[in-house]
Amino acid sequence: MKNFRKEILSILLIAFLSASATSQNKKSSVTESDIKIEKKQKKKKKKKVKLPNIDLSHWKVTLPVVNEEGKPIEITPPEILDFANIEVAKPYMYIDSLKGAIVFHAMPTNSKTRNTKYTRSELREQMVSGDNNTNWTFKQGAYMKGKLAMDETTRDSDGKYHRTIIMQIHGRLTNEQRDLIGEDDNNAPPILKIYWDKGKIRVKTKVLKNLNASETEILHEDAWDDDVGFNFEQEVGFKKFILEVKVSEGKMVVILNGNEYKVYENIHMRRWGVFENYFKAGNYFQSRDEGSFSKIRYYELEVKH
């Protein structure tokens, strides 16, 4: 009988110890699991800082704000390299470190450049930093590529999104051409305007009104007219997209996302070879509606010659 009791006690003791060990294991398991979950949550909270892949050493920016003389404020190299710390630039050109982009913010203001009613937060290429007088021709060739997206934009009274110009090739008169036709500045028409237009990419270029115009006559801005324009089929909306512009003698190619092309190779492109040119990129906002604005994100921007 005593042996039987001892066996019963032994069984109960083993069962108790086993249950206690299982309980300890469960507690340990729960504790480790809780720690892992907490670590994951902490990791999620720490968001990585991203920076845009853009070298601004050969760009100046025009902002939608005026200086004391009532002219648009410009920031040129080398000051533009520190634009994030320049107070006047902060509302209109700033880094979105979560998306890794420079944001160009524009809205209607009194900061209008000559020959336009619209305002801009837009970069202007400078082949020689700080100098507008060194530019390129179609014969010399040029290439620009950007990765960008519409961040935010307002709608007009009809409920349609306001449009903005996101890339340009602008013509420029040499000093000799300017003096030859009696102009007081070096401005020439833009041969290329690329719009974000209601979620699609629209391209506009220039055509000669008179194909027989002389080399001197085509230097005048009124010798050129707008073409009918071209819309790419793809709808980019508010997603990232890639634009490329390739220029060579008598030819201009615009490429969207590497798979849709618009090629301009005609008499107008050949005659355009008389002008110097420079690239522009950013946000040239195309509305004067009260309260309207748009924000363009640029993740990457490169130029080659």
C-alpha positions in Angstrom: 0.0 0.0 0.0 2.9 2.3 0.9 4.5 1.6 -2.4 1.3 2.4 -4.2 1.0 5.8 -2.4 4.6 6.5 -3.3 3.9 5.8 -7.0 0.8 8.1 -6.9 2.9 10.9 -5.3 5.6 10.4 -7.8 3.2 10.6 -10.7 1.5 13.8 -9.3 4.9 15.4 -8.7 6.0 14.6 -12.3 2.8 16.0 -13.6 3.2 19.2 -11.6 6.7 19.7 -12.7 5.8 19.1 -16.3 2.9 21.6 -16.1 5.1 24.1 -14.5 7.8 23.8 -17.2 5.2 24.1 -19.9 3.8 27.2 -18.3 7.3 28.7 -18.1 8.0 27.9 -21.8 4.7 29.5 -22.8 5.5 32.6 -20.8 9.0 32.7 -22.3 7.5 32.2 -25.8 5.0 35.0 -25.3 7.6 37.3 -23.9 10.0 36.7 -26.9 7.1 37.2 -29.3 6.1 40.4 -27.7 9.7 41.7 -27.9 9.9 40.7 -31.7 6.6 42.5 -32.4 7.8 45.6 -30.5 11.1 45.6 -32.4 9.2 45.4 -35.7 7.0 48.3 -34.7 10.0 50.4 -33.8 11.6 49.5 -37.2 8.4 50.6 -39.0 8.4 54.0 -37.2 12.0 54.7 -38.4 11.5 55.9 -42.0 14.5 56.2 -44.2 15.5 59.6 -45.5 15.7 59.7 -49.3 17.4 62.4 -51.4 16.8 63.3 -55.0 19.4 62.3 -57.6 19.8 65.8 -59.0 23.0 67.8 -59.5 22.1 71.5 -59.5 25.6 72.8 -60.3 24.5 73.7 -63.8 21.0 75.0 -63.1 19.5 78.3 -61.9 15.9 78.5 -60.6 13.2 81.2 -61.1 10.8 81.4 -58.2 7.2 82.7 -58.1 8.1 85.6 -55.8 9.5 89.0 -56.5 12.6 90.9 -55.3 12.7 94.6 -54.2 12.7 95.6 -57.9 9.6 93.7 -58.6 11.4 91.1 -60.7 11.2 87.3 -60.2 13.8 86.0 -57.7 16.5 83.8 -59.2 19.0 81.6 -57.4 22.1 80.6 -59.4 25.0 78.4 -58.7 26.7 78.0 -56.3 24.0 79.4 -54.0 21.4 77.0 -55.5 23.3 74.0 -54.1 22.1 75.0 -50.6 18.6 75.9 -51.7 17.0 73.9 -48.8 18.5 76.4 -46.4 17.5 79.6 -48.3 14.4 81.0 -46.6 12.9 82.6 -49.8 13.1 79.3 -51.6 11.6 77.1 -49.0 7.9 77.5 -49.9 8.5 77.0 -53.6 11.5 74.6 -54.0 12.1 72.1 -51.3 13.1 68.5 -50.6 10.5 65.8 -49.9 12.9 63.4 -48.0 10.3 60.7 -47.7 9.8 60.4 -51.4 13.3 61.4 -52.4 12.3 64.3 -54.7 12.6 68.1 -55.1 9.2 69.6 -55.1 8.5 72.7 -57.3 5.5 74.6 -56.1 4.0 77.4 -58.2 0.8 79.5 -58.1 -0.4 82.8 -59.6 1.7 85.7 -58.2 3.2 89.0 -59.4 6.4 87.2 -60.2 6.1 87.1 -64.0 9.0 86.9 -66.5 8.9 89.0 -69.6 6.4 88.0 -72.4 4.3 85.8 -70.1 1.3 86.1 -67.7 2.2 82.9 -65.8 4.5 82.2 -62.9 7.0 79.5 -62.3 9.2 77.5 -60.0 11.5 76.3 -62.8 15.1 75.4 -63.4 17.0 76.9 -66.3 20.1 75.1 -67.7 23.5 76.8 -67.5 26.2 75.0 -69.4 28.7 77.3 -67.6 27.6 77.7 -64.0 26.2 81.2 -63.3 26.3 82.2 -67.0 23.4 82.4 -69.5 25.6 83.2 -72.5 26.9 79.7 -73.2 24.2 77.5 -74.8 23.9 74.7 -77.4 22.6 74.2 -80.9 20.8 71.3 -82.5 23.9 70.5 -84.5 25.9 70.1 -81.3 23.2 67.8 -79.9 21.6 67.5 -76.4 19.9 65.1 -74.1 17.7 65.5 -71.0 16.1 62.8 -68.9 13.8 63.3 -65.9 11.9 61.1 -63.5 9.0 63.0 -62.1 5.4 63.1 -61.0 2.5 65.4 -60.4 2.3 65.8 -56.6 -0.8 67.9 -56.3 -2.8 70.3 -58.5 -6.1 72.3 -58.3 -9.1 72.2 -60.7 -10.7 74.9 -62.7 -14.3 76.0 -62.6 -15.3 73.2 -64.9 -13.7 70.6 -62.6 -10.7 70.0 -64.9 -7.2 69.9 -63.5 -5.0 72.9 -64.1 -2.1 72.2 -66.4 1.5 73.0 -66.1 4.7 72.9 -68.3 7.2 70.4 -66.8 10.0 70.6 -69.5 11.1 73.0 -72.2 13.7 73.7 -74.8 13.9 77.4 -75.1 15.5 79.2 -78.0 18.0 82.1 -77.5 19.4 84.8 -79.8 23.2 85.3 -79.8 24.2 88.9 -79.1 25.0 89.3 -82.9 21.5 88.0 -83.9 19.8 90.2 -81.3 21.6 93.3 -82.6 20.9 92.3 -86.2 17.1 92.3 -85.8 17.1 95.3 -83.4 15.8 93.4 -80.3 16.6 94.6 -76.8 17.0 91.1 -75.3 18.2 87.6 -76.3 14.8 85.9 -76.0 13.7 83.5 -78.8 10.7 81.2 -78.9 10.6 77.8 -77.1 10.9 75.1 -79.6 9.5 72.5 -77.1 7.0 72.7 -74.4 6.0 69.5 -72.5 2.8 69.8 -70.5 1.2 67.7 -67.7 -2.3 68.2 -69.0 -5.3 66.5 -67.2 -3.2 63.5 -66.3 -1.6 63.1 -69.8 1.6 64.3 -71.4 1.1 66.8 -74.2 3.9 68.1 -76.4 3.9 71.4 -78.3 6.5 72.7 -80.8 7.0 75.5 -83.3 6.5 75.7 -87.0 7.6 78.3 -89.5 4.8 80.4 -90.9 6.7 80.9 -94.1 9.0 78.1 -95.2 10.8 80.5 -97.6 11.6 83.0 -94.9 15.3 84.2 -94.9 17.8 83.3 -92.2 17.3 86.8 -90.8 13.5 86.8 -91.0 13.3 83.5 -89.0 15.1 85.1 -86.1 11.9 87.1 -85.3 9.5 85.5 -82.8 6.5 86.3 -85.0 8.0 84.2 -87.8 7.0 81.1 -85.8 3.6 79.6 -84.9 2.5 76.9 -82.6 1.8 73.4 -84.0 -1.4 71.5 -83.3 0.2 69.6 -80.5 0.5 65.9 -79.7 -0.8 63.8 -76.8 0.9 60.6 -75.7 -1.5 57.7 -75.3 -0.3 56.7 -71.8 -2.1 58.3 -68.8 0.5 59.2 -66.1 -1.9 60.7 -63.7 -0.2 61.2 -60.3 2.2 58.3 -60.8 6.0 58.5 -61.5 7.0 58.7 -65.1 10.2 59.2 -67.2 10.6 61.7 -69.9 13.5 61.9 -72.3 14.3 64.5 -74.9 17.0 63.8 -77.6 18.1 66.5 -79.9 20.4 66.3 -83.0 20.8 68.2 -86.2 17.3 68.7 -87.7 15.7 66.2 -85.3 14.0 66.2 -81.9 12.6 63.1 -80.1 10.5 63.0 -77.0 10.1 59.7 -75.2 7.7 58.7 -72.5 8.5 55.8 -70.1 10.9 54.3 -72.7 8.2 52.9 -74.9 6.2 55.7 -76.5 8.0 58.1 -78.9 7.2 61.3 -80.7 9.7 62.2 -83.5 10.1 65.6 -85.1 12.3 65.5 -88.2 11.2 68.1 -90.7 12.0 71.4 -92.4 11.0 73.3 -89.2 13.6 71.4 -87.1 16.2 72.0 -89.7 15.5 75.7 -89.9 15.5 75.9 -86.1 19.3 75.1 -86.2 20.0 78.8 -86.5 19.2 79.3 -82.8 21.0 78.5 -79.6 19.0 76.6 -76.9 18.8 75.6 -73.3 16.8 73.1 -71.3 14.2 74.0 -68.6 12.6 71.7 -66.1 10.2 72.2 -63.2 6.8 73.8 -62.8 5.7 76.6 -65.2 2.1 76.8 -63.9 -0.5 77.7 -66.6 -3.3 79.3 -64.7 -4.2 82.7 -63.1 -7.2 81.3 -61.3 -7.5 82.6 -57.7 -6.3 80.0 -55.2 -4.9 77.7 -57.9 -1.5 75.9 -57.6 0.4 72.8 -58.5 3.3 70.9 -57.1 5.7 68.8 -59.3 8.1 66.2 -57.8 11.4 65.6 -59.6 13.2 62.5 -58.4 16.0 62.5 -61.1 17.2 65.0 -63.7 20.2 64.7 -65.9 21.5 66.5 -69.0 24.2 65.5 -71.5 25.9 67.2 -74.4 
